[in-house]
Amino acid sequence: MRPSTLPAALLAAGALAETKTTCASGLYIVVARGTGESSGTGAFGTIADDIADRVDGSIIEALDYPATFTDPLYNESEKDGVEEMQDVILDYHKACPNAKFAVLGYSQGGQVASDAFCGGQGGGFSELAPLSSDFVTSSFAAIILFGDPSHVANVTFDRGTSKNDGIFARDNVTFCEENYGDILRSFCDTGDVYCDDGDDSEVHGSYFNSYASDVVDFVVERYEKLDKSTTTSPSTTTASASSATSAASVTSASSATSATSVNSANSETSATSATSAASATSEASATASPSSDAGNAAPAMAPHLALVAAVPFVLAALDMVL
């Protein structure tokens, strides 16, 4: 009898189809680490743990993206991070429609989160449209940024002592100001080399001591204010294998115009000035933090920031035939 390959193919197809996602009954907390931090939740991990301790049934997800200055270069790493963050969130929402989210982003991870929710700023960085505001306002407890290099001073969601724009300051904050004033908080203090364009390398790693308890209280408070009528008990559902399908599902259920209201086509000037600012601050650690190893390699890599705006930008389908 001729051996059949059909059973093996069916098993493989079944394995893909049966991918399961555990739906959090509390918060699904996505954490984007800073440049140079080891894979995982980085310095934000302790704050994420503290939030999860107070919100029963929470799940912490470390964003899987390069978080590098070089190999790949910072701007490519940031673009990868924005795409990954949106995909992770949309895929989880498709698998768990009643899920409640919180996002924590530090340094480059803060810029990743900023672009994911406010819209890509272009100029070499992400150009993706923001997530749907209807989806975000109905499903997100909080979005917290520490030391975001794309920080813009004196906007409604700013917290901290900074009065200056960051080295990669975004051109347009209108979308986030109009939609996320209640849930978005961007912390930046005077002297921070990256978010304040300052000259004190120690400030960039200080937020975890200065604002940890405030952030935990804020996220928990915002979670408790979310409409819990659609919240379900922990369960397992089939996850989508396609983030594009997830994105279409969310945006079709929300205001189509909100996802395109931010246009990042005018960011070249921002990127040029950002590059020169980055060169001037190249001796500082990108993620100096008492609880991570992020600062060790950053100073040596910092001069490569000058290449960010000059690098050309390069942009799987799985078919199974039984």
C-alpha positions in Angstrom: 0.0 0.0 0.0 1.3 3.4 -1.0 1.9 5.6 2.1 -0.3 8.6 2.4 0.9 12.0 3.3 -2.7 13.2 4.0 -2.7 12.6 7.7 0.5 14.6 8.3 -0.9 17.5 6.2 -4.2 17.4 8.2 -2.3 17.4 11.5 -0.3 20.5 10.4 -3.4 22.3 9.2 -5.2 21.4 12.5 -2.3 22.7 14.5 -2.6 26.1 12.8 -6.3 26.2 13.1 -6.3 25.2 16.8 -3.9 28.0 17.9 -5.5 29.2 21.2 -5.4 32.5 22.9 -6.2 32.9 26.6 -8.4 35.9 27.1 -7.6 38.0 30.1 -10.4 38.7 32.5 -8.4 41.7 33.7 -6.0 43.8 31.6 -3.9 42.6 28.6 -0.8 44.7 29.3 1.5 45.3 26.3 5.0 46.5 27.3 7.5 47.9 24.8 11.1 48.0 26.2 13.6 50.7 25.5 16.7 50.7 23.2 19.3 48.2 24.2 17.2 46.5 26.8 17.2 42.7 26.7 14.2 41.0 25.3 11.2 41.0 27.7 9.5 43.8 29.5 12.7 45.7 30.5 12.6 48.3 33.2 8.8 48.7 32.9 8.4 45.1 34.0 8.1 45.9 37.7 5.3 48.4 37.1 3.5 46.0 34.8 3.7 43.4 37.6 2.4 45.8 40.1 -0.6 46.7 37.9 -1.3 43.0 37.3 -1.2 42.3 41.1 -4.0 44.9 41.6 -6.1 43.9 38.5 -6.9 40.2 38.9 -6.8 38.1 35.7 -4.3 40.3 33.9 -1.8 39.1 31.3 1.5 40.8 30.5 2.8 40.7 26.9 6.4 41.8 26.1 6.5 43.4 22.6 8.8 41.4 20.4 10.7 44.0 18.4 14.4 44.8 17.9 14.7 47.8 20.2 18.1 48.7 18.7 20.3 51.6 17.6 22.0 49.5 14.9 21.4 46.1 13.3 18.7 47.2 12.4 19.1 51.0 12.7 16.9 52.9 15.1 14.3 54.0 12.6 13.9 50.6 11.1 13.6 49.1 14.6 11.0 51.7 15.5 9.0 50.9 12.4 9.1 47.2 13.2 7.9 48.0 16.7 4.9 50.0 15.5 3.8 47.3 13.1 4.2 44.6 15.7 2.3 46.6 18.4 -0.6 47.2 16.1 -0.7 43.5 15.0 -0.4 42.2 18.5 -3.3 44.4 19.7 -5.6 43.8 16.8 -5.0 40.0 16.8 -5.7 39.8 20.5 -8.8 41.9 20.0 -10.1 39.6 17.3 -9.5 36.6 19.5 -10.9 38.3 22.6 -13.4 41.0 21.6 -14.1 42.0 25.2 -10.4 42.4 26.2 -9.3 45.5 28.0 -5.8 46.8 27.3 -3.0 48.9 28.8 0.2 49.8 27.0 3.5 50.8 28.6 6.4 52.1 26.5 9.8 53.3 27.5 12.3 55.3 25.4 12.1 53.8 21.9 9.2 51.8 23.1 7.5 55.1 24.0 8.0 56.3 20.4 6.6 53.0 19.2 3.5 53.4 21.2 3.1 57.0 20.3 3.2 56.2 16.6 0.9 53.2 17.0 -1.9 55.3 18.6 -1.2 58.9 17.3 -0.2 57.9 13.8 3.2 57.4 12.3 5.3 60.5 11.9 7.1 59.5 8.8 10.5 61.1 8.0 12.1 57.7 8.2 10.0 56.4 11.0 6.7 54.6 10.9 4.1 55.9 8.5 1.2 53.6 9.6 -2.2 55.1 10.3 -3.2 55.1 14.0 -5.4 52.5 15.5 -9.1 53.3 15.3 -10.0 55.8 18.0 -13.4 54.2 18.6 -11.7 50.9 19.3 -9.1 52.5 21.6 -11.4 54.6 23.7 -13.7 51.6 24.2 -11.0 49.0 25.0 -8.0 50.8 26.6 -7.6 51.7 30.2 -4.3 53.6 29.7 -1.3 54.3 27.5 1.8 55.3 29.4 5.0 56.6 27.9 8.4 57.2 29.7 11.1 59.3 28.0 9.6 59.2 24.5 12.0 60.8 22.0 9.0 62.0 19.9 7.7 63.9 22.9 6.1 67.3 22.2 6.1 69.8 25.1 3.1 71.5 26.5 0.4 69.1 25.2 -2.6 68.0 27.3 -1.3 64.5 28.0 2.2 65.5 29.1 3.4 64.9 32.6 6.7 65.7 34.3 8.9 68.8 34.3 10.0 69.0 30.7 9.4 72.2 28.7 11.3 71.1 25.5 10.5 68.9 22.6 12.2 65.6 22.2 15.0 64.9 19.6 12.5 63.2 17.3 9.5 65.5 18.1 6.4 64.6 16.1 4.8 67.2 13.9 1.2 66.4 14.8 -0.3 65.7 18.2 -3.9 66.7 17.4 -5.3 63.2 16.9 -4.1 62.0 20.4 -5.0 65.3 22.1 -8.5 65.2 20.7 -9.1 61.5 21.5 -6.9 60.3 24.3 -6.6 63.1 26.8 -8.2 60.8 29.5 -6.0 57.7 29.0 -2.7 58.8 27.5 0.2 60.0 29.8 3.6 60.9 28.5 6.2 61.5 31.2 9.3 63.5 30.5 11.5 65.5 32.9 13.9 68.4 32.3 17.4 67.4 31.2 16.4 64.0 29.6 18.7 63.6 26.7 16.1 62.1 24.4 12.6 63.4 25.3 13.7 66.9 26.5 16.8 67.3 24.2 18.7 67.9 27.4 22.2 67.0 28.7 21.6 64.9 31.8 21.9 61.2 31.0 20.7 60.1 34.4 17.2 61.6 34.0 16.2 59.1 31.2 16.3 56.2 33.6 14.7 58.0 36.6 11.0 57.6 35.8 10.7 54.2 37.3 11.5 55.6 40.7 9.8 58.9 40.3 6.4 57.9 38.9 5.9 54.2 39.5 3.2 54.5 42.1 1.4 57.3 40.2 1.3 55.2 37.1 0.0 52.1 38.8 -2.7 54.1 40.5 -3.7 55.8 37.3 -3.9 52.6 35.2 -5.9 50.8 37.9 -8.3 53.7 38.2 -8.8 54.0 34.5 -9.4 50.2 34.3 -12.1 50.4 36.9 -13.8 53.2 34.9 -14.0 51.1 31.8 -17.4 49.8 30.9 -17.3 46.2 32.1 -20.6 45.1 30.6 -18.8 43.1 27.8 -16.1 41.6 30.0 -16.0 37.8 30.0 -14.4 35.2 32.2 -11.0 33.8 31.0 -11.6 31.5 28.0 -9.7 30.2 25.0 -10.6 31.2 21.5 -9.1 30.7 18.1 -6.6 33.4 17.2 -6.4 35.0 13.8 -3.4 34.1 11.6 -3.7 37.3 9.7 -3.2 40.8 11.3 -4.5 42.3 8.1 -7.8 40.6 8.6 -7.9 41.7 12.2 -7.2 45.3 11.2 -10.1 45.2 8.7 -12.4 43.7 11.3 -11.7 46.5 13.8 -11.7 49.4 11.4 -14.9 48.3 9.7 -16.6 48.4 13.1 -15.5 51.9 13.9 -15.2 55.3 12.3 -13.3 54.8 9.1 -12.1 58.4 9.1 -10.5 58.2 12.5 -7.8 55.8 11.2 -6.7 58.2 8.5 -7.1 61.6 10.2 -3.4 61.7 11.0 -1.2 62.3 8.0 2.6 62.0 8.4 3.6 63.1 5.0 5.2 66.4 6.2 7.7 64.8 8.6 11.0 65.2 6.6 11.9 68.5 8.3 11.3 66.9 11.7 13.5 63.9 10.9 16.4 66.2 9.7 16.4 68.3 12.9 16.0 65.1 14.9 19.1 63.7 13.3 21.3 66.7 14.2 19.9 66.7 17.8 20.7 63.0 18.1 24.3 63.6 17.0 24.7 66.3 19.7 23.6 63.9 22.4 25.4 60.8 21.2 27.4 60.3 24.4 24.3 59.6 26.5 22.8 56.2 27.3 19.5 55.5 25.5 18.0 53.5 28.3 19.9 54.2 31.4 17.9 52.5 34.1 18.8 51.1 37.6 16.8 48.0 36.8 18.0 47.0 33.4 21.2 46.6 31.3 20.0 49.0 28.7 22.6 51.7 29.3 25.6 49.5 28.8 25.8 49.4 25.0 23.9 52.6 24.2 26.7 55.2 24.3 28.8 53.3 21.8 25.9 53.0 19.4 24.5 56.5 19.8 26.6 58.1 17.0 24.8 55.9 14.5 21.6 58.0 15.2 23.0 60.5 12.7 22.4 57.9 10.0 18.7 57.5 10.8 17.3 59.9 8.3 19.7 58.9 5.5 19.2 55.2 5.4 17.1 53.8 2.5 13.9 52.2 3.8 13.1 48.7 2.6 10.0 47.1 3.1 4.2 35.5 4.4 1.7 34.2 3.0 1.2 30.6 4.1 -0.7 28.4 1.7 -1.3 24.8 2.5 -2.4 22.4 -0.2 -3.8 19.1 1.0 
